[in-house]
Amino acid sequence: MPSFTSPDQADDLEACVLRFSDLDLKDTRLINPSNSLRAELDVSTKKKYPYAKKKAFALFVKTKEVPACPLECKEKWWRCCQQLFRDQISIHRHVATQHADEIRHQTAAVLQQLAVTLNTSKGLTSEDNRIPLQEAFSCNPDVSIWLPDISCFSPDELISGQGSDGGEVLLYYCYRDLEDPHWVCAWQTALCQLLSLTGKVRIATEGINGTVGGSKLATRLYVEVMLSCPLFKDYMCKDDFKTSKGGACCFPELRVGVFEEIVPMGISPNKISYKKPGIHLSPGEFHKEVEKFLSQANEEQSDTILLDCRNFYESKIGRFQGCLAPDIRKFSYFPSYIDKNLELFQGKKVLMYCTGGIRCERGSAYLKAKGVCQEVFQLKGGIHKYLEEFPNGFYKGKLFVFDERYALSYNSDTVSECSYCGAPWDQYKLCSTPQCRQLILTCPACQQQGFTACCVTCQDKGRRLALSPTQNSFKEECECTARRPRIPSELPRQVRLPMSPELRPDIGEDGPRICEEKQHFPRPAQS
């Protein structure tokens, strides 16, 4: 449930998450409906009763909200007791008359949480010294304090709409120093399990990075808890969470862990810190910079480089026009790519972008640390936020995502091709050969002919496996990985010119290369 603070500022309460899960609503010793709850309270708590009751009432009504119409998401209706209410007066009257007992119970829970928080706050504070917040977390390892109440929801409500049509996927990150990432890991695990969320959450001393999917109710509660928790509430806002259609079905499981980095660049945060990134540009500011960059297409020399910080298979199906897209397979290769092509960035103004912004945080810090660039800028919120404002802007094609959806579509452009026949195609599938994790672009026509592997080598492996089912162990090695250099080197600087808006680069089998000749995979001999 949402966080709250007491209206009485003198109490100096920390914002906290309402927790009702430990209350037995059938326990008449807690509240006797025939007596006045307020009469049983001490003097200091009585002052908070009106606030607690209003909060409990508002939260109960909030949980009953439903979209008025799929196309009019801003308008809300309410559904309760199998009835639909279309105005606030009617839902308020219904709750007041039909759910008075639930409101009393929740009011008691709010007051109880206020009392616990106040006592904790007083216990951690002295006149001369206040224990740092993170030490307070270490002293109180009970993660349940920071879990939301779900007692007012049925299990069906919490998991309904988990499918790709009715559910949602959240993408977010927060860079901030965490003294006890293992506590955060335990809390995140409990939180995601409670809300039936799946996905991946990485925690480190430098912050948190998550992609989780579930019902819209579950993701809403998750965001509210994150923005309420004192560890993150001053570092994050609602706009930091990127949303897309999906759900728990987009991930095979929940994976939460503690790592050295929240995005694997392969360099210790002690050496390259997130605290020294490039200059953040809003989507609107970035759009103007790209527009200016593309207008220089006919100039011999451009003082700007539009740099894609993602992997080759991401940029292959979607990218900004005129970008430099490194032919790297992992972000951990990015620093070596910069080192090997340092002259390329000498004296340049660099515009960097990635999926959600997180890779640019330390990627730009690394590039800045080299001291060769004129300026380094990065797209705040990444491609996700840009496409929300400019779905038909300078980004063409699909947005690759690291889950079972593979890609999100914001426009109708197709910038990649079938690896076998060269027809326009941008829907990834895994290579059909077991143990190979390469992604393959093969159109329906080629799939029907049996061309479902990433290359000839894997196609042959699959054929041999079919003939000899006992031979079921292949290494993840094929033509694709063998001929792609781990750290590619850009062609000698015949300076890469930006493309005009109506042009698009040719796509080779190893990823987008603006200056390369188009190539296709050879068709393997049919068996």
C-alpha positions as CSV (number, residue, x, y, z in Angstrom):
1,M,0.0,0.0,0.0
2,P,1.1,3.6,-0.3
3,S,3.4,5.2,2.2
4,F,2.2,8.0,4.5
5,T,3.5,10.6,6.8
6,S,1.7,12.0,9.8
7,P,0.2,15.5,9.5
8,D,1.6,16.3,12.8
9,Q,5.1,17.4,11.8
10,A,6.4,17.4,15.4
11,D,6.2,13.7,15.4
12,D,9.0,13.5,12.7
13,L,7.8,10.1,11.5
14,E,9.7,8.3,8.8
15,A,7.5,7.4,5.8
16,C,6.6,3.7,6.0
17,V,4.6,1.1,4.2
18,L,1.2,0.1,5.7
19,R,1.3,-3.5,6.9
20,F,-1.9,-5.3,7.8
21,S,-0.8,-8.8,7.1
22,D,-0.2,-9.6,10.7
23,L,-3.7,-8.6,11.9
24,D,-6.4,-11.2,12.2
25,L,-9.6,-9.6,11.1
26,K,-11.6,-12.1,13.0
27,D,-9.8,-11.3,16.2
28,T,-12.4,-9.4,18.3
29,R,-9.8,-8.7,21.0
30,L,-8.2,-6.2,18.7
31,I,-11.4,-4.2,17.9
32,N,-14.8,-4.7,19.4
33,P,-17.2,-3.3,16.9
34,S,-19.7,-2.5,19.6
35,N,-17.3,-0.1,21.3
36,S,-15.6,3.0,20.0
37,L,-12.1,2.4,18.8
38,R,-11.2,6.0,19.5
39,A,-12.2,5.7,23.2
40,E,-9.7,3.0,23.7
41,L,-6.7,5.0,22.5
42,D,-4.2,7.0,24.5
43,V,-4.1,10.8,24.2
44,S,-1.2,11.0,21.7
45,T,-2.7,8.4,19.4
46,K,-6.2,10.0,19.5
47,K,-4.8,13.0,17.7
48,K,-3.9,10.7,14.8
49,Y,-7.3,9.0,14.6
50,P,-9.0,11.3,12.1
51,Y,-5.9,11.1,9.8
52,A,-5.7,7.3,10.1
53,K,-9.4,6.8,9.4
54,K,-9.3,9.0,6.3
55,K,-6.2,7.2,5.1
56,A,-7.7,3.8,5.6
57,F,-10.9,4.8,3.8
58,A,-9.0,6.3,0.9
59,L,-6.8,3.2,0.5
60,F,-9.8,0.9,0.6
61,V,-11.5,2.9,-2.1
62,K,-8.3,3.1,-4.2
63,T,-8.1,-0.7,-4.3
64,K,-11.5,-0.8,-6.0
65,E,-10.5,1.3,-9.0
66,V,-10.9,-0.1,-12.5
67,P,-10.4,1.7,-15.8
68,A,-13.6,3.3,-17.1
69,C,-12.7,2.3,-20.6
70,P,-9.6,0.8,-22.2
71,L,-9.2,3.9,-24.4
72,E,-9.8,6.3,-21.6
73,C,-7.4,5.3,-18.9
74,K,-7.5,8.6,-17.1
75,E,-11.1,8.2,-16.0
76,K,-11.7,5.7,-13.2
77,W,-14.7,3.7,-12.0
78,W,-14.9,1.4,-9.0
79,R,-16.0,-2.2,-8.7
80,C,-17.0,-3.6,-5.3
81,C,-19.3,-6.4,-4.1
82,Q,-20.0,-7.3,-7.8
83,Q,-21.3,-3.7,-8.4
84,L,-20.0,-1.0,-10.7
85,F,-19.8,2.6,-9.4
86,R,-19.3,5.4,-11.8
87,D,-18.9,8.3,-9.4
88,Q,-17.1,8.9,-6.1
89,I,-20.2,9.8,-4.1
90,S,-21.8,6.4,-4.8
91,I,-18.6,4.3,-4.0
92,H,-18.0,6.4,-0.9
93,R,-21.5,5.8,0.3
94,H,-21.2,2.1,-0.4
95,V,-17.9,1.7,1.5
96,A,-19.2,3.7,4.4
97,T,-22.3,1.7,4.8
98,Q,-21.2,-1.8,3.7
99,H,-17.6,-2.0,4.8
100,A,-17.4,-0.1,8.1
101,D,-15.9,-3.1,9.9
102,E,-13.0,-3.3,7.3
103,I,-12.4,0.4,7.6
104,R,-12.2,0.1,11.4
105,H,-9.8,-2.8,11.2
106,Q,-7.6,-0.9,8.7
107,T,-7.7,2.2,10.8
108,A,-6.4,0.2,13.7
109,A,-3.6,-1.1,11.6
110,V,-2.7,2.4,10.4
111,L,-2.6,3.5,14.0
112,Q,-0.6,0.5,15.0
113,Q,2.0,1.2,12.3
114,L,2.2,4.8,13.3
115,A,2.9,3.8,16.9
116,V,5.6,1.3,15.8
117,T,7.2,3.8,13.5
118,L,7.2,6.6,16.2
119,N,8.7,4.3,18.8
120,T,11.4,3.2,16.3
121,S,12.1,6.8,15.4
122,K,12.5,7.8,19.0
123,G,14.6,4.8,19.8
124,L,17.0,5.7,16.9
125,T,17.3,9.4,17.7
126,S,19.0,11.3,20.4
127,E,19.4,15.0,21.0
128,D,23.0,15.0,19.7
129,N,23.1,12.3,17.2
130,R,20.8,10.4,14.8
131,I,21.8,6.9,13.6
132,P,22.1,6.8,9.8
133,L,19.1,5.3,8.1
134,Q,21.0,2.4,6.6
135,E,22.4,1.4,10.0
136,A,18.8,1.4,11.3
137,F,18.0,-1.1,8.6
138,S,20.9,-3.3,9.6
139,C,19.7,-3.1,13.3
140,N,16.2,-4.2,12.2
141,P,16.6,-7.1,9.7
142,D,12.8,-7.8,9.7
143,V,12.0,-7.3,6.0
144,S,8.2,-7.7,6.7
145,I,8.1,-4.1,8.0
146,W,8.6,-2.9,4.4
147,L,6.1,-5.2,2.7
148,P,2.7,-4.0,1.6
149,D,-0.6,-5.2,2.9
150,I,-2.5,-7.5,0.5
151,S,-5.1,-8.7,2.9
152,C,-7.7,-6.5,1.2
153,F,-7.1,-8.3,-2.1
154,S,-8.1,-11.8,-3.1
155,P,-5.4,-14.0,-4.6
156,D,-7.3,-13.8,-7.9
157,E,-7.2,-10.0,-7.9
158,L,-3.4,-10.0,-7.4
159,I,-2.6,-12.4,-10.2
160,S,-5.4,-11.6,-12.6
161,G,-4.2,-10.0,-15.8
162,Q,-0.7,-11.5,-15.5
163,G,-0.8,-12.4,-19.2
164,S,0.8,-10.3,-21.9
165,D,-2.5,-8.5,-22.6
166,G,-3.6,-7.6,-19.1
167,G,-0.3,-7.5,-17.2
168,E,2.7,-5.2,-17.1
169,V,6.5,-5.2,-17.1
170,L,8.5,-2.7,-15.1
171,L,12.0,-1.6,-16.0
172,Y,13.9,0.6,-13.6
173,Y,17.2,1.3,-11.9
174,C,18.5,3.5,-9.1
175,Y,22.1,4.3,-8.5
176,R,22.7,5.1,-4.8
177,D,25.1,3.8,-2.2
178,L,23.7,0.8,-0.3
179,E,25.6,-0.4,2.8
180,D,23.7,-3.6,3.2
181,P,22.8,-5.0,-0.3
182,H,22.1,-8.5,1.2
183,W,19.2,-7.0,3.3
184,V,17.9,-5.3,0.2
185,C,18.1,-8.7,-1.6
186,A,16.1,-10.4,1.1
187,W,13.5,-7.7,1.1
188,Q,13.2,-7.7,-2.7
189,T,12.8,-11.4,-2.8
190,A,10.0,-11.3,-0.2
191,L,8.4,-8.4,-1.9
192,C,8.3,-10.0,-5.3
193,Q,7.2,-13.3,-4.0
194,L,4.4,-11.6,-2.0
195,L,3.2,-9.9,-5.2
196,S,3.6,-12.9,-7.5
197,L,6.1,-11.0,-9.6
198,T,8.7,-12.7,-11.8
199,G,11.8,-11.2,-13.4
200,K,15.3,-10.2,-12.5
201,V,16.6,-7.8,-9.8
202,R,20.3,-7.1,-9.4
203,I,21.5,-5.4,-6.2
204,A,24.9,-4.0,-5.4
205,T,26.6,-1.5,-3.1
206,E,26.0,1.0,-6.0
207,G,22.3,0.5,-6.2
208,I,19.5,-1.6,-7.7
209,N,18.4,-2.6,-11.2
210,G,15.2,-4.5,-11.9
211,T,12.9,-5.8,-14.6
212,V,9.8,-7.5,-13.1
213,G,6.4,-8.5,-14.5
214,G,3.0,-9.3,-13.1
215,S,-0.5,-8.0,-12.9
216,K,-1.1,-4.2,-13.0
217,L,-2.2,-4.3,-9.4
218,A,1.0,-6.1,-8.4
219,T,3.3,-3.7,-10.3
220,R,1.4,-0.7,-8.9
221,L,1.9,-1.9,-5.4
222,Y,5.6,-2.6,-6.2
223,V,6.1,0.9,-7.4
224,E,4.4,2.4,-4.4
225,V,6.5,0.3,-2.0
226,M,9.7,1.3,-3.8
227,L,8.8,5.0,-3.6
228,S,7.9,4.7,0.0
229,C,10.9,2.9,1.3
230,P,13.4,5.4,2.9
231,L,16.3,3.7,1.1
232,F,14.9,4.9,-2.3
233,K,12.2,7.5,-1.8
234,D,14.5,10.5,-2.1
235,Y,16.3,9.0,-5.1
236,M,13.5,7.8,-7.3
237,C,10.2,9.1,-8.7
238,K,7.4,7.5,-10.6
239,D,8.9,8.5,-14.0
240,D,11.9,6.3,-13.2
241,F,9.7,3.2,-13.8
242,K,9.3,2.4,-17.5
243,T,6.2,0.3,-18.2
244,S,5.2,-1.9,-21.1
245,K,2.6,-4.6,-21.9
246,G,3.6,-8.0,-20.5
247,G,3.3,-9.8,-17.2
248,A,4.7,-12.6,-15.1
249,C,4.6,-14.8,-18.2
250,C,7.5,-12.8,-19.8
251,F,10.0,-14.4,-17.3
252,P,10.5,-18.1,-16.5
253,E,11.2,-17.3,-12.8
254,L,12.1,-14.8,-10.2
255,R,15.9,-14.2,-9.8
256,V,17.1,-11.7,-7.2
257,G,20.8,-11.5,-6.3
258,V,23.7,-9.4,-5.0
259,F,26.4,-8.6,-7.5
260,E,29.4,-6.2,-7.7
261,E,27.7,-4.1,-10.4
262,I,24.0,-3.6,-11.1
263,V,24.8,-3.7,-14.9
264,P,27.8,-5.9,-15.8
265,M,30.3,-3.6,-17.4
266,G,33.2,-5.7,-16.0
267,I,34.9,-2.8,-14.1
268,S,34.7,-2.3,-10.4
269,P,32.5,0.6,-9.3
270,N,35.4,1.7,-7.2
271,K,37.4,2.4,-10.4
272,I,34.6,3.8,-12.6
273,S,31.8,5.3,-10.5
274,Y,28.2,6.1,-11.5
275,K,28.7,9.5,-9.8
276,K,30.6,10.9,-12.8
277,P,28.4,10.3,-15.8
278,G,27.7,12.3,-18.9
279,I,25.2,15.2,-19.1
280,H,21.6,13.9,-19.0
281,L,19.4,15.0,-21.8
282,S,15.6,14.7,-21.7
283,P,13.9,12.9,-24.6
284,G,13.0,16.3,-26.1
285,E,16.5,17.6,-25.8
286,F,18.0,14.5,-27.2
287,H,15.6,14.6,-30.1
288,K,16.7,18.1,-31.0
289,E,20.4,17.1,-30.8
290,V,19.8,14.1,-33.1
291,E,17.9,16.3,-35.5
292,K,20.9,18.7,-35.6
293,F,23.3,15.8,-36.0
294,L,21.3,14.4,-39.0
295,S,21.2,17.8,-40.6
296,Q,25.0,17.6,-40.9
297,A,24.8,14.5,-43.1
298,N,26.3,16.2,-46.2
299,E,29.3,17.7,-44.3
300,E,32.7,16.0,-44.7
301,Q,33.4,16.1,-41.0
302,S,30.9,15.9,-38.2
303,D,31.9,16.9,-34.7
304,T,29.3,14.6,-33.2
305,I,29.0,10.8,-32.8
306,L,25.6,9.2,-32.0
307,L,26.7,6.1,-30.0
308,D,24.6,3.1,-29.3
309,C,25.8,1.4,-26.1
310,R,23.9,-1.8,-26.6
311,N,24.8,-5.2,-28.1
312,F,24.8,-5.9,-31.8
313,Y,21.6,-8.0,-31.7
314,E,19.8,-5.2,-30.0
315,S,20.8,-2.5,-32.5
316,K,20.3,-4.9,-35.4
317,I,16.4,-4.7,-35.1
318,G,16.2,-1.0,-34.0
319,R,18.4,2.0,-33.6
320,F,18.6,5.8,-34.1
321,Q,19.3,6.9,-37.6
322,G,23.0,7.6,-38.3
323,C,24.2,5.9,-35.1
324,L,27.5,4.1,-34.5
325,A,26.5,0.7,-33.3
326,P,29.4,-1.3,-31.9
327,D,29.5,-5.0,-33.0
328,I,29.8,-6.3,-29.5
329,R,28.0,-9.2,-27.9
330,K,28.1,-8.1,-24.3
331,F,28.2,-4.7,-22.5
332,S,31.3,-5.9,-20.6
333,Y,33.1,-5.6,-24.0
334,F,32.2,-1.9,-24.3
335,P,35.2,-0.5,-22.3
336,S,37.6,-2.5,-24.5
337,Y,35.8,-1.3,-27.6
338,I,36.3,2.3,-26.4
339,D,40.0,1.6,-25.7
340,K,40.5,0.0,-29.1
341,N,38.8,2.8,-31.0
342,L,39.8,5.8,-28.8
343,E,41.0,7.9,-31.8
344,L,37.4,7.8,-33.1
345,F,36.2,9.8,-30.2
346,Q,39.1,12.3,-30.1
347,G,37.6,15.9,-29.8
348,K,34.1,14.6,-30.5
349,K,30.7,15.5,-29.0
350,V,29.2,12.1,-28.1
351,L,25.4,11.4,-27.8
352,M,25.0,8.1,-26.0
353,Y,21.8,6.0,-25.6
354,C,20.7,2.5,-24.5
355,T,17.5,0.8,-23.6
356,G,16.6,2.3,-20.3
357,G,19.5,4.6,-19.5
358,I,21.4,2.4,-17.0
359,R,24.3,1.3,-19.3
360,C,24.9,5.0,-20.3
361,E,25.4,5.9,-16.6
362,R,28.7,4.1,-16.3
363,G,29.4,3.8,-20.0
364,S,29.5,7.6,-20.2
365,A,31.6,7.8,-17.0
366,Y,34.1,5.4,-18.6
367,L,34.3,7.5,-21.8
368,K,34.6,10.7,-19.9
369,A,37.4,9.2,-17.8
370,K,39.5,8.8,-21.0
371,G,39.6,12.5,-21.4
372,V,39.5,12.6,-25.2
373,C,35.9,13.7,-25.9
374,Q,34.8,17.3,-26.3
375,E,31.5,16.5,-24.4
376,V,29.6,13.4,-23.5
377,F,25.7,13.4,-23.3
378,Q,23.3,10.6,-22.6
379,L,19.6,10.0,-23.1
380,K,17.8,10.1,-19.8
381,G,15.4,7.2,-19.5
382,G,16.8,5.6,-22.6
383,I,15.0,4.6,-25.7
384,H,12.0,3.5,-23.6
385,K,11.3,7.1,-22.6
386,Y,12.2,8.5,-26.0
387,L,9.7,6.3,-27.7
388,E,6.9,7.3,-25.3
389,E,7.3,10.9,-26.5
390,F,8.5,10.3,-30.1
391,P,7.1,6.9,-31.4
392,N,7.7,8.1,-34.9
393,G,10.9,10.0,-34.2
394,F,14.5,9.3,-35.2
395,Y,14.5,5.8,-33.6
396,K,13.5,3.3,-36.3
397,G,12.6,-0.3,-35.8
398,K,11.9,-2.3,-32.6
399,L,13.2,-2.0,-29.1
400,F,15.0,-5.2,-27.9
401,V,14.1,-6.3,-24.4
402,F,15.8,-9.0,-22.3
403,D,12.8,-11.3,-21.7
404,E,10.7,-13.7,-23.6
405,R,9.0,-11.0,-25.7
406,Y,12.4,-10.1,-27.3
407,A,11.2,-6.8,-28.7
408,L,8.6,-4.0,-28.3
409,S,7.1,-2.2,-31.3
410,Y,6.4,1.5,-31.2
411,N,6.4,2.2,-35.0
412,S,5.9,0.3,-38.2
413,D,9.5,0.5,-39.4
414,T,11.5,-2.7,-40.1
415,V,15.2,-2.1,-40.4
416,S,16.5,-5.7,-40.3
417,E,16.3,-8.7,-42.7
418,C,15.9,-12.4,-42.7
419,S,19.3,-13.9,-42.4
420,Y,18.6,-16.4,-45.1
421,C,16.7,-14.7,-47.9
422,G,17.1,-11.0,-47.1
423,A,13.4,-10.2,-46.8
424,P,12.4,-7.5,-44.3
425,W,12.1,-9.3,-40.9
426,D,12.7,-8.3,-37.3
427,Q,11.2,-11.1,-35.1
428,Y,13.8,-13.0,-33.2
429,K,13.8,-16.7,-32.4
430,L,16.3,-18.8,-30.6
431,C,18.5,-21.0,-32.8
432,S,16.8,-24.4,-33.2
433,T,20.0,-26.3,-32.3
434,P,20.1,-27.4,-28.6
435,Q,22.6,-25.6,-26.4
436,C,23.0,-22.7,-28.9
437,R,21.7,-19.5,-27.4
438,Q,22.1,-17.3,-30.5
439,L,19.1,-15.3,-31.7
440,I,18.1,-15.8,-35.3
441,L,16.1,-13.7,-37.8
442,T,14.4,-16.2,-40.1
443,C,11.2,-15.3,-41.9
444,P,8.2,-17.7,-42.0
445,A,9.0,-18.8,-45.6
446,C,12.5,-19.8,-44.6
447,Q,11.3,-21.5,-41.4
448,Q,8.9,-23.6,-43.5
449,Q,11.9,-24.8,-45.5
450,G,13.7,-25.8,-42.3
451,F,16.1,-22.9,-42.0
452,T,15.7,-22.4,-38.3
453,A,19.4,-22.3,-37.1
454,C,21.6,-19.3,-36.7
455,C,24.2,-20.5,-39.3
456,V,25.2,-23.4,-41.5
457,T,27.3,-25.0,-38.7
458,C,24.3,-25.0,-36.3
459,Q,22.0,-26.2,-39.0
460,D,24.3,-29.2,-39.6
461,K,24.5,-29.9,-35.9
462,G,20.7,-30.0,-35.7
463,R,20.5,-32.4,-38.6
464,R,23.1,-34.7,-37.1
465,L,21.3,-34.6,-33.7
466,A,18.1,-35.6,-35.5
467,L,19.8,-38.6,-37.1
468,S,21.5,-39.5,-33.8
469,P,19.4,-38.5,-30.8
470,T,21.9,-39.8,-28.3
471,Q,24.4,-37.1,-29.4
472,N,22.7,-34.3,-27.5
473,S,25.7,-32.3,-26.3
474,F,26.9,-29.4,-28.5
475,K,29.1,-26.5,-27.3
476,E,27.7,-23.0,-27.8
477,E,30.1,-22.5,-30.7
478,C,29.2,-21.9,-34.4
479,E,30.1,-19.8,-37.4
480,C,28.4,-16.8,-35.8
481,T,30.6,-16.7,-32.7
482,A,33.8,-18.0,-34.4
483,R,34.0,-15.2,-37.0
484,R,32.9,-12.3,-34.8
485,P,35.8,-10.6,-33.1
486,R,35.3,-10.2,-29.4
487,I,36.4,-6.5,-29.5
488,P,35.8,-5.1,-33.0
489,S,37.8,-2.4,-34.5
490,E,36.2,0.3,-36.6
491,L,37.3,0.8,-40.1
492,P,40.1,3.4,-40.6
493,R,38.4,6.8,-40.3
494,Q,36.9,7.5,-43.6
495,V,34.7,9.4,-41.1
496,R,31.3,7.7,-40.6
497,L,28.7,10.0,-42.0
498,P,25.2,10.3,-40.5
499,M,22.5,9.0,-42.8
500,S,19.8,11.2,-44.1
501,P,16.3,10.4,-42.6
502,E,15.1,8.6,-45.7
503,L,18.0,6.2,-45.8
504,R,18.8,3.2,-43.7
505,P,22.0,1.1,-43.4
506,D,22.5,-2.3,-44.9
507,I,22.4,-5.1,-42.4
508,G,25.0,-7.8,-42.5
509,E,24.8,-11.0,-40.7
510,D,27.0,-9.7,-37.8
511,G,24.9,-6.7,-37.0
512,P,24.3,-3.2,-38.4
513,R,27.3,-1.8,-40.2
514,I,26.8,1.4,-42.1
515,C,29.8,1.0,-44.4
516,E,29.7,-2.7,-45.1
517,E,28.5,-4.6,-48.1
518,K,25.2,-6.5,-47.6
519,Q,25.7,-10.2,-46.9
520,H,23.3,-13.0,-46.2
521,F,23.8,-16.4,-44.7
522,P,24.2,-19.0,-47.4
523,R,21.4,-21.4,-47.6
524,P,22.4,-24.8,-46.1
525,A,21.9,-27.8,-48.4
526,Q,18.6,-29.4,-47.8
527,S,18.6,-32.9,-46.4
